[in-house]
Amino acid sequence: MERHGFIHDIMDVKVLILYVMNRVIYPVDAQKIYELCLQDDCLSYFDVLQAIPQMVDSGHLAQTEEGYVITEKGKEDAALTEDSVAFPVAQRAARAVERFNREMRRSALVRTEILEQSNGDYLAVMSLDDELGRLMTLELTATSSRQAMALNKAFEAKADKIFQLVIGQLTAREPAPETAAPDGGSGK
């Protein structure tokens, strides 16, 4: 039976992994490599698990404490082979990597923590950073750890909107109060 799709052998798997890893800006585990490469119906999880150690042994990938990263040798070979990735697969993989990189950048800028207080309440500590430093820290008291977790989860999903609302409220100009005329009229 004829196989359809881009992936036909282990070399195709390795070329696709190089294509993806050359675009990922954070270390990733094997599961994430598979998810980012899963742009072709012929790719299996076991193909990826077979290819990764071979690519580490060949010097194309390196394994760190945080996950796998592409090496200089991997980058050079990725540049040479990326044109061999089927166009639709390359487009889907590039979009998946862009989403992943964006999510990782965002998650690095939003931090949450729950602190148990001596009175039994919980403090939901939420902060938003940018590339230069801390933009905002918000601390809210919650009556239960569940409520604190819900606050943190909501902040993680909406941190940028919350920041914009706070800034908007703090910088909004209050309308000047209308002054009454000395005779009690409207001042017109």
C-alpha positions in Angstrom: 0.0 0.0 0.0 1.3 3.4 -0.9 1.9 5.9 1.9 0.5 9.4 1.5 2.0 12.5 3.1 5.4 13.8 3.6 6.8 11.3 6.1 8.0 8.1 4.4 11.1 7.1 6.4 13.1 8.1 9.5 15.1 10.7 7.5 11.9 12.6 6.7 11.1 12.5 10.4 14.5 14.0 11.2 14.2 16.7 8.6 10.8 17.7 10.0 12.2 17.7 13.6 15.1 20.0 12.4 12.6 22.3 10.7 10.6 22.6 13.9 13.5 22.8 16.3 15.2 25.5 14.2 12.1 27.7 14.9 11.5 26.9 18.6 13.0 29.4 20.9 12.6 27.4 24.2 13.8 24.0 25.2 11.1 21.3 24.6 10.5 17.8 25.7 9.9 14.8 23.3 6.1 15.1 23.7 6.2 18.8 22.6 8.4 18.0 19.6 5.9 15.4 18.6 3.0 17.8 19.0 4.7 20.5 16.9 5.7 18.0 14.2 2.3 16.4 14.0 1.5 18.1 10.8 1.5 14.9 8.6 -0.8 11.9 8.9 2.1 9.5 8.4 4.1 10.7 11.5 3.8 8.6 14.6 4.9 9.3 18.2 7.2 6.3 18.0 9.0 7.7 14.9 9.7 10.9 16.9 10.9 8.9 19.9 13.2 6.9 17.6 14.6 9.9 15.8 15.4 12.2 18.9 18.1 10.0 20.5 19.7 9.5 17.0 19.7 13.3 16.5 21.3 13.8 19.9 24.0 11.2 19.1 24.6 12.8 15.7 25.0 16.3 17.3 21.9 17.9 15.8 20.1 18.2 19.1 21.3 18.5 22.6 19.5 17.5 25.8 19.5 20.0 28.6 17.8 19.9 32.0 14.9 22.0 30.5 14.5 19.8 27.4 15.9 19.4 23.9 17.5 22.3 21.9 18.9 22.5 18.4 22.7 22.7 18.1 24.8 24.8 15.7 25.2 21.7 13.5 21.5 21.2 13.6 20.8 24.8 12.6 23.2 24.4 9.7 21.6 21.2 8.5 18.1 22.6 9.0 19.0 25.5 6.7 20.1 23.1 4.1 17.1 20.7 4.3 14.1 23.0 5.1 13.2 23.3 1.4 12.6 19.5 1.4 9.7 19.8 3.9 6.4 19.7 2.0 5.0 23.2 1.8 1.6 22.5 3.6 3.4 20.6 6.3 6.0 23.4 6.7 3.2 26.0 6.9 1.3 24.1 9.6 4.4 23.3 11.6 5.6 27.0 11.4 2.2 28.1 12.7 2.2 25.6 15.5 5.7 26.7 16.6 4.7 30.4 16.4 1.7 29.6 18.7 4.0 27.7 21.1 6.6 30.4 21.2 3.9 33.1 21.8 2.4 31.1 24.6 5.8 30.4 26.2 6.7 34.1 26.0 3.4 35.1 27.6 3.6 32.5 30.3 7.1 33.7 31.3 5.7 37.2 31.8 2.7 36.2 34.0 3.4 34.9 37.4 1.1 33.7 40.1 1.5 32.3 43.6 -0.7 31.4 46.5 0.4 32.1 50.1 -1.5 30.8 53.1 -2.0 33.4 55.7 -1.8 32.9 59.5 -5.5 33.6 59.9 -6.5 30.8 57.5 -7.1 33.0 54.5 -5.1 32.7 51.3 -3.3 35.4 49.4 -3.4 35.2 45.6 -0.2 37.0 44.4 -0.3 37.8 40.7 2.2 39.8 38.7 2.8 40.8 35.1 6.2 41.6 33.7 7.5 42.8 30.3 11.0 42.4 28.9 12.3 45.2 31.1 10.9 44.2 34.4 7.8 44.1 36.6 4.7 46.1 35.3 2.2 45.2 38.0 1.8 43.1 41.2 -1.7 42.4 42.5 -2.5 40.7 45.8 -6.0 39.6 46.6 -7.2 37.9 49.7 -9.2 34.7 49.2 -11.2 32.7 51.8 -10.1 29.3 50.4 -7.3 27.9 48.3 -9.8 27.0 45.6 -10.9 30.7 45.4 -7.2 31.7 45.3 -6.5 29.2 42.5 -9.5 30.5 40.5 -8.2 34.1 40.9 -4.8 33.1 39.7 -6.2 31.1 36.8 -8.4 34.1 35.7 -5.4 36.4 36.0 -3.2 34.1 33.9 -5.9 34.2 31.1 -6.5 38.0 31.3 -3.4 39.6 32.7 -2.9 42.0 29.8 -6.6 43.1 29.9 -6.5 43.6 33.7 -3.3 45.7 33.4 -4.9 47.8 30.7 -8.1 48.3 32.8 -6.0 49.4 35.8 -3.9 51.8 33.8 -7.0 53.1 32.1 -8.7 53.7 35.4 -5.7 55.3 37.0 -5.0 57.7 34.2 -8.6 58.6 33.3 -9.4 62.2 33.8 -12.4 62.9 35.9 -14.8 65.3 34.4 -14.7 68.7 36.0 -17.7 69.2 38.3 -20.3 71.6 37.0 -20.3 74.8 39.0 -23.6 76.3 39.9 -24.2 80.0 39.3 -24.4 82.2 42.3 -28.1 82.7 41.7 -28.8 79.0 41.9 -29.1 78.7 38.1 -27.3 76.4 35.7 -24.5 78.9 35.1 -25.5 79.5 31.5 
